[in-house]
Amino acid sequence: MQINKLKAKMTERGYTQKRLASNMGISIQTLNSKINGKATFSLDEAVLLTKILSIENPLEIFFESSSQKCNKRN
């Protein structure tokens, strides 16, 4: 997951973690865990996030390219 892109989209749309968690119907602790990679977003949550934040290309946020994965390993 591209955390920086998700956080940038949140800022762009004027969402704090507290507001976003409330709109998603989850606790702020749960959202924080998911944003920081300690838990994963379900498909339904990813779809909801895409709608709430008006994300045009969710693949850019929810998936890493293979070159990014290789860079993390090196």
N, C-alpha and C positions, 0 to 999 in steps of 0.2 A: 504494500500500500504506500502511496505517495503522501505521507503525512503533511509535508510542507505545502503541497498543492491543495489538500483538503483545508488546511488552516487558512491559506490565502483566500480560498473561495468563501470560507466562513466570514472572514474579515470583509471581503468585497461585498457580501450580502448583508453585513451588519449583525452577524450572529455571534454571540458568546457561546461557550459550551453549555452554560446554564440554560440559555434560551433554546438552543438546538435540542438539548436533552428533553426539555419540556415539550417542545413541538413533536418530538419523536415518541414521547410517552415512556421514556426510560430515565433512570436516575443519572445525575451528573457523574457519579462514580463509574457507572457502567459505560457511559459515553467516553469518559477519559481513558478507561482501560482499553476500549476499542481503538480510539485514536492513537494511543501510544503502543499498540501492537501486543498488548497483554491478553486481549481477547479479539475475536473476529466479528465482523458485521455479518449478520445473516443476509440472505438474498433479499428478503423483504425490507430489512433495514437499509441496505444499499440502495434499493429502489426508492425508498422514502427519502433518503438523503439526497439522491439525485433530483427528486422533485422539489424538495424544500429549498435546496441551494441552487436550483436551476442549472445543474451541471450538464453541459452539452455533450461531453464525451467522458462518460464514467470510467472507461477503460484507462484513461490517463491517470486516474486517481486510485482505482481499486486494483490495478495490476501493474507490475513492473516489467519493463522490457528485459530481454535476456541479457543485454549488455549491462544493464544496471545490476542485475543479479551477479554477473561475473565480477563487476567492480567491487561489490560488497565482499566477495570471497577473497579477493587479492589484497 
